């Protein structure tokens, strides 16, 4: 996991991926972790609480990234008729 984080961090610092896509990928990772923890919540009581927190954090990061990447930007005007 540390290698993936280092790779994503280096890509972000080089400008290969934007901050919005970084948030989207983080949100998806948190959703996967949340669903994995929810599957073992019957065995461990704390896993249920942590899975809800991870799931909510994942939804928030995903929404934040999607809003950042797909926001409406004003069109550039072409004044050269």
C-alpha positions in Angstrom: 0.0 0.0 0.0 2.9 2.3 0.7 4.2 1.8 -2.8 0.8 2.8 -4.3 0.6 5.9 -2.1 4.2 6.9 -3.1 3.3 6.3 -6.8 0.1 8.4 -6.6 1.9 11.1 -4.7 4.7 11.3 -7.3 2.2 11.4 -10.1 0.3 14.1 -8.4 3.4 16.2 -7.8 4.5 15.8 -11.4 1.1 17.0 -12.6 0.1 13.7 -14.2 -3.1 13.4 -12.2 -5.1 16.3 -10.9 -6.2 16.8 -7.3 -9.8 15.9 -8.4 -8.7 12.5 -9.7 -6.6 12.0 -6.6 -9.8 12.5 -4.5 -11.8 10.2 -6.7 -9.2 7.4 -6.4 -9.0 8.0 -2.6 -12.8 7.8 -2.3 -13.0 4.6 -4.3 -10.3 3.0 -2.1 -12.2 4.1 1.1 -15.4 2.5 -0.3 -13.5 -0.8 -0.9 -12.1 -0.7 2.6 -15.5 0.2 4.0 -17.2 -2.7 2.3 -14.5 -5.1 3.3 -14.8 -4.1 6.9 -18.6 -4.3 6.7 -18.3 -8.0 5.6 -16.5 -8.9 8.9 -18.6 -6.7 11.2 -20.3 -9.8 12.6 -17.0 -11.0 14.0 -15.7 -7.7 15.3 -18.0 -5.0 16.7 -15.6 -2.1 16.0 -15.4 -3.1 12.3 -19.0 -2.0 11.8 -18.4 1.5 13.1 -15.1 1.9 11.2 -16.7 0.6 8.0 -19.4 3.3 8.3 -16.8 6.0 8.9 -14.7 4.7 5.9 -17.8 4.5 3.7 -18.9 8.0 4.6 -15.4 9.3 4.0 -15.2 7.6 0.7 -18.5 9.0 -0.5 -17.3 12.5 0.6 -14.0 12.2 -1.2 -15.7 10.8 -4.3 -18.2 13.6 -4.4 -15.5 16.2 -3.8 -13.3 14.8 -6.6 -16.2 14.5 -9.1 -17.3 18.1 -8.3 -13.8 19.3 -8.8 -13.3 17.5 -12.1 -16.6 18.0 -13.7 -17.6 21.5 -12.6 -19.0 23.9 -15.2 -16.3 26.2 -16.5 -17.2 29.3 -18.5 -16.5 28.9 -22.2 -13.7 30.8 -23.7 -15.0 33.6 -25.9 -13.8 33.7 -29.5 -13.7 37.5 -30.3 -12.1 37.0 -33.7 -15.0 37.0 -36.0 
